[in-house]
Amino acid sequence: QVQLVESGGGSVQAGGSLRLSCAASGRTISSYTMAWFRQAPGKERDFVAAISWSGDSTYYADSVKGRFTISRDNAKNTVYLQMHSLKPEDTASYYCAADPRDPVVVLTSGYLEVWGQGTLVTVSS
């Protein structure tokens, strides 16, 4: 069973940058699709970015394209979300998720098998 722990959240001013990390334990995530979602207060959880097991394919929500980059280091069993040009509307709890299926199948289904507890990102204007 995979366990996921996010870190790197915090408070930043608009225009700033943060890098979130998602450390996996329990088993290797090298064959898993990994993704980031976020949930703002009072809103539904939204997809942010996903990456295939090899790292060759990445997927982004339109709202973060060109500003956020998802990457992974399978040797470290860790996934990252580099966030630049942050905006107040990026304020949310960010969740890491993992699923053993192909990313297209995962994103189409909207369901991922394993979730972390989240890390809070607050962007002030």
DRENTORKOL-3810 file (N, C-alpha, C; in nm, 4 decimals):
REM DRENTORKOL-3810
@n.u->0.0839; n.v->-0.1191; n.w->0.0000; ca.u->0.0000; ca.v->0.0000; ca.w->0.0000; c.u->0.0878; c.v->0.1247; c.w->0.0000
@n.u->0.0588; n.v->0.2155; n.w->-0.0889; ca.u->0.1345; ca.v->0.3395; ca.w->-0.0999; c.u->0.0788; c.v->0.4420; c.w->-0.0025
@n.u->0.1674; n.v->0.5111; n.w->0.0661; ca.u->0.1277; ca.v->0.6267; ca.w->0.1460; c.u->0.1968; c.v->0.7499; c.w->0.0875
@n.u->0.1228; n.v->0.8615; n.w->0.0875; ca.u->0.1734; ca.v->0.9854; ca.w->0.0289; c.u->0.1728; c.v->1.0966; c.w->0.1317
@n.u->0.2820; n.v->1.1729; n.w->0.1361; ca.u->0.2922; ca.v->1.2866; ca.w->0.2272; c.u->0.3399; c.v->1.4081; c.w->0.1498
@n.u->0.2566; n.v->1.5113; n.w->0.1492; ca.u->0.2909; ca.v->1.6350; ca.w->0.0806; c.u->0.3657; c.v->1.7292; c.w->0.1750
@n.u->0.4491; n.v->1.8141; n.w->0.1180; ca.u->0.5191; ca.v->1.9182; ca.w->0.1936; c.u->0.5517; c.v->2.0330; c.w->0.1001
@n.u->0.5924; n.v->2.1445; n.w->0.1587; ca.u->0.6353; ca.v->2.2586; ca.w->0.0789; c.u->0.5347; c.v->2.3710; c.w->0.0697
@n.u->0.4168; n.v->2.3500; n.w->0.1251; ca.u->0.3176; ca.v->2.4565; ca.w->0.1236; c.u->0.3587; c.v->2.5714; c.w->0.2147
@n.u->0.2880; n.v->2.6811; n.w->0.2021; ca.u->0.3176; ca.v->2.7973; ca.w->0.2846; c.u->0.2501; c.v->2.9206; c.w->0.2304
@n.u->0.2921; n.v->3.0345; n.w->0.2821; ca.u->0.2364; ca.v->3.1624; ca.w->0.2400; c.u->0.3364; c.v->3.2352; c.w->0.1523
@n.u->0.2854; n.v->3.2929; n.w->0.0450; ca.u->0.3707; ca.v->3.3641; ca.w->-0.0496; c.u->0.2914; c.v->3.4790; c.w->-0.1100
@n.u->0.3617; n.v->3.5823; n.w->-0.1510; ca.u->0.2942; ca.v->3.6931; ca.w->-0.2179; c.u->0.2699; c.v->3.6603; c.w->-0.3642
@n.u->0.1720; n.v->3.7269; n.w->-0.4196; ca.u->0.1424; ca.v->3.7096; ca.w->-0.5616; c.u->0.2679; c.v->3.7342; c.w->-0.6445
@n.u->0.2871; n.v->3.6483; n.w->-0.7430; ca.u->0.4060; ca.v->3.6566; ca.w->-0.8263; c.u->0.5197; c.v->3.5691; c.w->-0.7787
@n.u->0.5064; n.v->3.5161; n.w->-0.6587; ca.u->0.6110; ca.v->3.4333; ca.w->-0.6010; c.u->0.6056; c.v->3.2900; c.w->-0.6492
@n.u->0.6942; n.v->3.2096; n.w->-0.5929; ca.u->0.7071; ca.v->3.0690; ca.w->-0.6320; c.u->0.7107; c.v->2.9787; c.w->-0.5095
@n.u->0.6665; n.v->2.8571; n.w->-0.5294; ca.u->0.6770; ca.v->2.7519; ca.w->-0.4292; c.u->0.7002; c.v->2.6208; c.w->-0.5014
@n.u->0.7657; n.v->2.5280; n.w->-0.4322; ca.u->0.7771; ca.v->2.3919; ca.w->-0.4842; c.u->0.7199; c.v->2.2949; c.w->-0.3818
@n.u->0.6176; n.v->2.2227; n.w->-0.4260; ca.u->0.5583; ca.v->2.1197; ca.w->-0.3427; c.u->0.6252; c.v->1.9865; c.w->-0.3711
@n.u->0.6366; n.v->1.9063; n.w->-0.2662; ca.u->0.6897; ca.v->1.7711; ca.w->-0.2799; c.u->0.5870; c.v->1.6712; c.w->-0.2299
@n.u->0.5897; n.v->1.5537; n.w->-0.2886; ca.u->0.5029; ca.v->1.4438; ca.w->-0.2470; c.u->0.5915; c.v->1.3208; c.w->-0.2331
@n.u->0.6169; n.v->1.2833; n.w->-0.1095; ca.u->0.7024; ca.v->1.1682; ca.w->-0.0821; c.u->0.6165; c.v->1.0450; c.w->-0.0603
@n.u->0.6499; n.v->0.9400; n.w->-0.1329; ca.u->0.5757; ca.v->0.8150; ca.w->-0.1224; c.u->0.6528; c.v->0.7142; c.w->-0.0384
@n.u->0.5785; n.v->0.6322; n.w->0.0312; ca.u->0.6385; ca.v->0.5235; ca.w->0.1080; c.u->0.5482; c.v->0.4015; c.w->0.0987
@n.u->0.5986; n.v->0.2892; n.w->0.1425; ca.u->0.5198; ca.v->0.1662; ca.w->0.1392; c.u->0.5525; c.v->0.0795; c.w->0.0196
@n.u->0.5657; n.v->0.1418; n.w->-0.0957; ca.u->0.6094; ca.v->0.0723; ca.w->-0.2155; c.u->0.6534; c.v->0.1757; c.w->-0.3179
@n.u->0.7213; n.v->0.1314; n.w->-0.4202; ca.u->0.7686; ca.v->0.2234; ca.w->-0.5226; c.u->0.6521; c.v->0.2766; c.w->-0.6056
@n.u->0.6624; n.v->0.4033; n.w->-0.6440; ca.u->0.5599; ca.v->0.4640; ca.w->-0.7283; c.u->0.6053; c.v->0.4708; c.w->-0.8728
@n.u->0.7120; n.v->0.3997; n.w->-0.9064; ca.u->0.7687; ca.v->0.4115; ca.w->-1.0408; c.u->0.6731; c.v->0.3654; c.w->-1.1504
@n.u->0.5718; n.v->0.2867; n.w->-1.1171; ca.u->0.4757; ca.v->0.2416; ca.w->-1.2171; c.u->0.3409; c.v->0.3109; c.w->-1.2024
@n.u->0.3350; n.v->0.4150; n.w->-1.1217; ca.u->0.2104; ca.v->0.4837; ca.w->-1.0943; c.u->0.1990; c.v->0.6147; c.w->-1.1721
@n.u->0.0796; n.v->0.6444; n.w->-1.2189; ca.u->0.0467; ca.v->0.7802; ca.w->-1.2587; c.u->0.0359; c.v->0.8630; c.w->-1.1303
@n.u->0.0973; n.v->0.9815; n.w->-1.1328; ca.u->0.0922; ca.v->1.0696; ca.w->-1.0170; c.u->0.0247; c.v->1.2008; c.w->-1.0569
@n.u->-0.0463; n.v->1.2598; n.w->-0.9629; ca.u->-0.1194; ca.v->1.3823; ca.w->-0.9952; c.u->-0.1271; c.v->1.4745; c.w->-0.8747
@n.u->-0.1526; n.v->1.5997; n.w->-0.9043; ca.u->-0.1808; ca.v->1.7000; ca.w->-0.8030; c.u->-0.3215; c.v->1.7545; c.w->-0.8272
@n.u->-0.3938; n.v->1.7697; n.w->-0.7185; ca.u->-0.5246; ca.v->1.8341; ca.w->-0.7196; c.u->-0.5213; c.v->1.9452; c.w->-0.6152
@n.u->-0.6198; n.v->2.0325; n.w->-0.6202; ca.u->-0.6292; ca.v->2.1359; ca.w->-0.5178; c.u->-0.7744; c.v->2.1638; c.w->-0.4839
@n.u->-0.7931; n.v->2.2110; n.w->-0.3631; ca.u->-0.9279; ca.v->2.2439; ca.w->-0.3183; c.u->-0.9239; c.v->2.3733; c.w->-0.2390
@n.u->-0.9921; n.v->2.4730; n.w->-0.2904; ca.u->-1.0033; ca.v->2.6003; ca.w->-0.2218; c.u->-1.1194; c.v->2.5922; c.w->-0.1230
@n.u->-1.1179; n.v->2.6750; n.w->-0.0198; ca.u->-1.2260; ca.v->2.6735; ca.w->0.0787; c.u->-1.3627; c.v->2.6925; c.w->0.0140
@n.u->-1.4544; n.v->2.6036; n.w->0.0450; ca.u->-1.5889; ca.v->2.6140; ca.w->-0.0068; c.u->-1.6062; c.v->2.5724; c.w->-0.1517
@n.u->-1.5006; n.v->2.5174; n.w->-0.2109; ca.u->-1.5082; ca.v->2.4777; ca.w->-0.3520; c.u->-1.4769; c.v->2.3296; c.w->-0.3678
@n.u->-1.5058; n.v->2.2782; n.w->-0.4851; ca.u->-1.4765; ca.v->2.1381; ca.w->-0.5138; c.u->-1.3265; c.v->2.1203; c.w->-0.5406
@n.u->-1.2829; n.v->1.9970; n.w->-0.5279; ca.u->-1.1444; ca.v->1.9654; ca.w->-0.5587; c.u->-1.1250; c.v->1.9650; c.w->-0.7101
@n.u->-1.0195; n.v->2.0306; n.w->-0.7552; ca.u->-0.9930; ca.v->2.0451; ca.w->-0.8979; c.u->-0.8589; c.v->1.9819; c.w->-0.9362
@n.u->-0.8547; n.v->1.9304; n.w->-1.0556; ca.u->-0.7310; ca.v->1.8758; ca.w->-1.1120; c.u->-0.6326; c.v->1.9894; c.w->-1.1384
@n.u->-0.5050; n.v->1.9651; n.w->-1.1096; ca.u->-0.4005; ca.v->2.0630; ca.w->-1.1369; c.u->-0.3030; c.v->2.0106; c.w->-1.2420
@n.u->-0.2447; n.v->1.8933; n.w->-1.2161; ca.u->-0.1437; ca.v->1.8402; ca.w->-1.3069; c.u->-0.1281; c.v->1.6907; c.w->-1.2835
@n.u->-0.0800; n.v->1.6203; n.w->-1.3862; ca.u->-0.0539; ca.v->1.4774; ca.w->-1.3755; c.u->0.0690; c.v->1.4420; c.w->-1.4576
@n.u->0.1297; n.v->1.3288; n.w->-1.4229; ca.u->0.2501; ca.v->1.2845; ca.w->-1.4926; c.u->0.2476; c.v->1.1335; c.w->-1.5031
@n.u->0.2898; n.v->1.0832; n.w->-1.6186; ca.u->0.2937; ca.v->0.9393; ca.w->-1.6399; c.u->0.4055; c.v->0.8753; c.w->-1.5580
@n.u->0.4048; n.v->0.7424; n.w->-1.5520; ca.u->0.5027; ca.v->0.6732; ca.w->-1.4684; c.u->0.6449; c.v->0.7039; c.w->-1.5120
@n.u->0.6652; n.v->0.7215; n.w->-1.6425; ca.u->0.8010; ca.v->0.7465; ca.w->-1.6932; c.u->0.8390; c.v->0.8933; c.w->-1.6869
@n.u->0.7401; n.v->0.9782; n.w->-1.6705; ca.u->0.7656; ca.v->1.1220; ca.w->-1.6748; c.u->0.7591; c.v->1.1801; c.w->-1.8140
@n.u->0.7378; n.v->1.0944; n.w->-1.9150; ca.u->0.7373; ca.v->1.1418; ca.w->-2.0532; c.u->0.6131; c.v->1.2223; c.w->-2.0895
@n.u->0.5041; n.v->1.1957; n.w->-2.0198; ca.u->0.3785; ca.v->1.2648; ca.w->-2.0502; c.u->0.3317; c.v->1.3429; c.w->-1.9284
@n.u->0.2970; n.v->1.4687; n.w->-1.9530; ca.u->0.2437; ca.v->1.5529; ca.w->-1.8463; c.u->0.1143; c.v->1.6179; c.w->-1.8927
@n.u->0.0303; n.v->1.6516; n.w->-1.7981; ca.u->-0.1020; ca.v->1.7059; ca.w->-1.8243; c.u->-0.1270; c.v->1.8193; c.w->-1.7238
@n.u->-0.1885; n.v->1.9267; n.w->-1.7715; ca.u->-0.2107; ca.v->2.0420; ca.w->-1.6852; c.u->-0.3511; c.v->2.0980; c.w->-1.7043
@n.u->-0.4045; n.v->2.1514; n.w->-1.5966; ca.u->-0.5258; ca.v->2.2314; ca.w->-1.6072; c.u->-0.4916; c.v->2.3609; c.w->-1.6797
@n.u->-0.5859; n.v->2.4126; n.w->-1.7549; ca.u->-0.5615; ca.v->2.5355; ca.w->-1.8303; c.u->-0.5199; c.v->2.6498; c.w->-1.7385
@n.u->-0.5726; n.v->2.6511; n.w->-1.6189; ca.u->-0.5474; ca.v->2.7620; ca.w->-1.5274; c.u->-0.4027; c.v->2.7675; c.w->-1.4782
@n.u->-0.3274; n.v->2.6593; n.w->-1.4934; ca.u->-0.1896; ca.v->2.6581; ca.w->-1.4431; c.u->-0.0862; c.v->2.6370; c.w->-1.5535
@n.u->-0.1300; n.v->2.6138; n.w->-1.6747; ca.u->-0.0360; ca.v->2.5917; ca.w->-1.7855; c.u->0.0589; c.v->2.7098; c.w->-1.7997
@n.u->0.1856; n.v->2.6785; n.w->-1.8158; ca.u->0.2865; ca.v->2.7821; ca.w->-1.8313; c.u->0.3384; c.v->2.8379; c.w->-1.6999
@n.u->0.2717; n.v->2.8046; n.w->-1.5891; ca.u->0.3152; ca.v->2.8540; ca.w->-1.4574; c.u->0.3603; c.v->2.7402; c.w->-1.3660
@n.u->0.2958; n.v->2.6254; n.w->-1.3770; ca.u->0.3262; ca.v->2.5110; ca.w->-1.2918; c.u->0.3943; c.v->2.4015; c.w->-1.3738
@n.u->0.4841; n.v->2.3281; n.w->-1.3077; ca.u->0.5504; ca.v->2.2150; ca.w->-1.3715; c.u->0.5498; c.v->2.0961; c.w->-1.2766
@n.u->0.4981; n.v->1.9839; n.w->-1.3253; ca.u->0.5011; ca.v->1.8608; ca.w->-1.2479; c.u->0.6207; c.v->1.7783; c.w->-1.2938
@n.u->0.6870; n.v->1.7158; n.w->-1.1995; ca.u->0.8011; ca.v->1.6302; ca.w->-1.2321; c.u->0.8086; c.v->1.5187; c.w->-1.1281
@n.u->0.8917; n.v->1.4204; n.w->-1.1563; ca.u->0.9057; ca.v->1.3091; ca.w->-1.0632; c.u->1.0480; c.v->1.2584; c.w->-1.0625
@n.u->1.0866; n.v->1.2035; n.w->-0.9492; ca.u->1.2160; ca.v->1.1379; ca.w->-0.9343; c.u->1.1857; c.v->0.9999; c.w->-0.8778
@n.u->1.1774; n.v->0.9024; n.w->-0.9653; ca.u->1.1394; ca.v->0.7678; ca.w->-0.9210; c.u->1.2439; c.v->0.7068; c.w->-0.8276
@n.u->1.3678; n.v->0.7475; n.w->-0.8428; ca.u->1.4720; ca.v->0.6963; ca.w->-0.7537; c.u->1.4492; c.v->0.7434; c.w->-0.6099
@n.u->1.3896; n.v->0.8614; n.w->-0.5970; ca.u->1.3594; ca.v->0.9158; ca.w->-0.4643; c.u->1.2151; c.v->0.8908; c.w->-0.4229
@n.u->1.1398; n.v->0.8256; n.w->-0.5118; ca.u->0.9981; ca.v->0.7973; ca.w->-0.4821; c.u->0.9219; c.v->0.9255; c.w->-0.4484
@n.u->0.9494; n.v->1.0300; n.w->-0.5252; ca.u->0.8959; ca.v->1.1619; ca.w->-0.4956; c.u->0.8463; c.v->1.2303; c.w->-0.6227
@n.u->0.7396; n.v->1.3051; n.w->-0.6064; ca.u->0.6836; ca.v->1.3850; ca.w->-0.7146; c.u->0.6838; c.v->1.5309; c.w->-0.6694
@n.u->0.7028; n.v->1.6208; n.w->-0.7648; ca.u->0.7127; ca.v->1.7623; ca.w->-0.7332; c.u->0.6113; c.v->1.8435; c.w->-0.8129
@n.u->0.5761; n.v->1.9580; n.w->-0.7580; ca.u->0.4974; ca.v->2.0560; ca.w->-0.8320; c.u->0.5649; c.v->2.1908; c.w->-0.8121
@n.u->0.6329; n.v->2.2379; n.w->-0.9162; ca.u->0.6959; ca.v->2.3683; ca.w->-0.9125; c.u->0.5939; c.v->2.4719; c.w->-0.9573
@n.u->0.5726; n.v->2.5711; n.w->-0.8737; ca.u->0.4708; ca.v->2.6716; ca.w->-0.9030; c.u->0.5368; c.v->2.8095; c.w->-0.9120
@n.u->0.5173; n.v->2.8748; n.w->-1.0239; ca.u->0.5691; ca.v->3.0103; ca.w->-1.0457; c.u->0.4522; c.v->3.1058; c.w->-1.0711
@n.u->0.4819; n.v->3.2348; n.w->-1.0620; ca.u->0.3821; ca.v->3.3392; ca.w->-1.0918; c.u->0.2512; c.v->3.3120; c.w->-1.0190
@n.u->0.2613; n.v->3.2821; n.w->-0.8928; ca.u->0.1420; ca.v->3.2459; ca.w->-0.8162; c.u->0.0459; c.v->3.3623; c.w->-0.8050
@n.u->-0.0824; n.v->3.3273; n.w->-0.8052; ca.u->-0.1910; ca.v->3.4243; ca.w->-0.7991; c.u->-0.2763; c.v->3.3964; c.w->-0.6756
@n.u->-0.3473; n.v->3.4957; n.w->-0.6253; ca.u->-0.4347; ca.v->3.4703; ca.w->-0.5097; c.u->-0.5331; c.v->3.3566; c.w->-0.5353
@n.u->-0.5768; n.v->3.3403; n.w->-0.6586; ca.u->-0.6708; ca.v->3.2322; ca.w->-0.6892; c.u->-0.6071; c.v->3.0939; c.w->-0.6867
@n.u->-0.4763; n.v->3.0867; n.w->-0.6683; ca.u->-0.4098; ca.v->2.9580; ca.w->-0.6500; c.u->-0.4163; c.v->2.9122; c.w->-0.5046
@n.u->-0.4661; n.v->2.9967; n.w->-0.4172; ca.u->-0.4781; ca.v->2.9606; ca.w->-0.2763; c.u->-0.5695; c.v->2.8399; c.w->-0.2597
@n.u->-0.5171; n.v->2.7365; n.w->-0.1964; ca.u->-0.5916; ca.v->2.6116; ca.w->-0.1802; c.u->-0.5069; c.v->2.5128; c.w->-0.1025
@n.u->-0.5711; n.v->2.4047; n.w->-0.0616; ca.u->-0.4968; ca.v->2.2882; ca.w->-0.0135; c.u->-0.4635; c.v->2.2036; c.w->-0.1350
@n.u->-0.3390; n.v->2.1633; n.w->-0.1454; ca.u->-0.2906; ca.v->2.0861; ca.w->-0.2593; c.u->-0.2693; c.v->1.9415; c.w->-0.2173
@n.u->-0.3252; n.v->1.8512; n.w->-0.2976; ca.u->-0.3217; ca.v->1.7090; ca.w->-0.2663; c.u->-0.2483; c.v->1.6323; c.w->-0.3750
@n.u->-0.1650; n.v->1.5407; n.w->-0.3319; ca.u->-0.0971; ca.v->1.4492; ca.w->-0.4206; c.u->-0.1779; c.v->1.3205; c.w->-0.4286
@n.u->-0.1801; n.v->1.2589; n.w->-0.5455; ca.u->-0.2551; ca.v->1.1352; ca.w->-0.5623; c.u->-0.1807; c.v->1.0403; c.w->-0.6552
@n.u->-0.2078; n.v->0.9120; n.w->-0.6380; ca.u->-0.1399; ca.v->0.8092; ca.w->-0.7169; c.u->-0.2393; c.v->0.7040; c.w->-0.7633
@n.u->-0.2140; n.v->0.6506; n.w->-0.8822; ca.u->-0.2987; ca.v->0.5441; ca.w->-0.9345; c.u->-0.2156; c.v->0.4596; c.w->-1.0306
@n.u->-0.2335; n.v->0.3277; n.w->-1.0279; ca.u->-0.1511; ca.v->0.2415; ca.w->-1.1140; c.u->-0.1918; c.v->0.2395; c.w->-1.2606
@n.u->-0.3025; n.v->0.2994; n.w->-1.2970; ca.u->-0.3495; ca.v->0.2952; ca.w->-1.4357; c.u->-0.2872; c.v->0.4041; c.w->-1.5217
@n.u->-0.3076; n.v->0.3929; n.w->-1.6508; ca.u->-0.2599; ca.v->0.4907; ca.w->-1.7484; c.u->-0.3185; c.v->0.6286; c.w->-1.7168
@n.u->-0.2410; n.v->0.7359; n.w->-1.7349; ca.u->-0.2914; ca.v->0.8690; ca.w->-1.6980; c.u->-0.4175; c.v->0.9108; c.w->-1.7720
@n.u->-0.4318; n.v->0.8724; n.w->-1.8975; ca.u->-0.5525; ca.v->0.9114; ca.w->-1.9704; c.u->-0.6745; c.v->0.8447; c.w->-1.9072
@n.u->-0.6609; n.v->0.7173; n.w->-1.8704; ca.u->-0.7703; ca.v->0.6459; ca.w->-1.8041; c.u->-0.8005; c.v->0.7111; c.w->-1.6689
@n.u->-0.6958; n.v->0.7432; n.w->-1.5962; ca.u->-0.7131; ca.v->0.8025; ca.w->-1.4634; c.u->-0.7844; c.v->0.9361; c.w->-1.4718
@n.u->-0.7372; n.v->1.0225; n.w->-1.5611; ca.u->-0.7954; ca.v->1.1563; ca.w->-1.5699; c.u->-0.9367; c.v->1.1512; c.w->-1.6267
@n.u->-0.9638; n.v->1.0574; n.w->-1.7110; ca.u->-1.0999; ca.v->1.0420; ca.w->-1.7646; c.u->-1.1954; c.v->0.9953; c.w->-1.6555
@n.u->-1.1475; n.v->0.9052; n.w->-1.5705; ca.u->-1.2337; ca.v->0.8521; ca.w->-1.4649; c.u->-1.2497; c.v->0.9502; c.w->-1.3499
@n.u->-1.1486; n.v->1.0341; n.w->-1.3300; ca.u->-1.1531; ca.v->1.1277; ca.w->-1.2185; c.u->-1.1287; c.v->1.0621; c.w->-1.0842
@n.u->-1.0904; n.v->0.9364; n.w->-1.0858; ca.u->-1.0684; ca.v->0.8620; ca.w->-0.9623; c.u->-0.9224; c.v->0.8206; c.w->-0.9537
@n.u->-0.8611; n.v->0.8452; n.w->-0.8378; ca.u->-0.7264; ca.v->0.7957; ca.w->-0.8112; c.u->-0.7277; c.v->0.7155; c.w->-0.6823
@n.u->-0.6453; n.v->0.6144; n.w->-0.6793; ca.u->-0.6503; ca.v->0.5141; ca.w->-0.5738; c.u->-0.6012; c.v->0.5632; c.w->-0.4385
@n.u->-0.4953; n.v->0.6422; n.w->-0.4399; ca.u->-0.4298; ca.v->0.6809; ca.w->-0.3148; c.u->-0.4168; c.v->0.8327; c.w->-0.3081
@n.u->-0.4430; n.v->0.8880; n.w->-0.1916; ca.u->-0.4373; ca.v->1.0330; ca.w->-0.1718; c.u->-0.3532; c.v->1.0666; c.w->-0.0493
@n.u->-0.2862; n.v->1.1815; n.w->-0.0565; ca.u->-0.2177; ca.v->1.2349; ca.w->0.0588; c.u->-0.3116; c.v->1.3217; c.w->0.1407
@n.u->-0.2571; n.v->1.3788; n.w->0.2484; ca.u->-0.3373; ca.v->1.4589; ca.w->0.3403; c.u->-0.3452; c.v->1.6059; c.w->0.2992
@n.u->-0.2590; n.v->1.6474; n.w->0.2113; ca.u->-0.2669; ca.v->1.7844; ca.w->0.1616; c.u->-0.1694; c.v->1.8790; c.w->0.2288
@n.u->-0.1370; n.v->1.9843; n.w->0.1570; ca.u->-0.0534; ca.v->2.0919; ca.w->0.2103; c.u->-0.1135; c.v->2.2242; c.w->0.1642
@n.u->-0.1177; n.v->2.3213; n.w->0.2545; ca.u->-0.1878; ca.v->2.4464; ca.w->0.2267; c.u->-0.0957; c.v->2.5480; c.w->0.1611
@n.u->-0.1451; n.v->2.6065; n.w->0.0541; ca.u->-0.0760; ca.v->2.7155; ca.w->-0.0151; c.u->-0.1638; c.v->2.8396; c.w->-0.0068
@n.u->-0.1073; n.v->2.9482; n.w->0.0434; ca.u->-0.1805; ca.v->3.0734; ca.w->0.0549; c.u->-0.1047; c.v->3.1808; c.w->-0.0211
@n.u->-0.1719; n.v->3.2429; n.w->-0.1160; ca.u->-0.1105; ca.v->3.3473; ca.w->-0.1975; c.u->-0.1820; c.v->3.4787; c.w->-0.1679
@n.u->-0.1070; n.v->3.5758; n.w->-0.1200; ca.u->-0.1647; ca.v->3.7048; ca.w->-0.0857; c.u->-0.1378; c.v->3.8069; c.w->-0.1959
@n.u->-0.2302; n.v->3.8985; n.w->-0.2094; ca.u->-0.2177; ca.v->4.0006; ca.w->-0.3154; c.u->-0.1383; c.v->4.1205; c.w->-0.2672
END
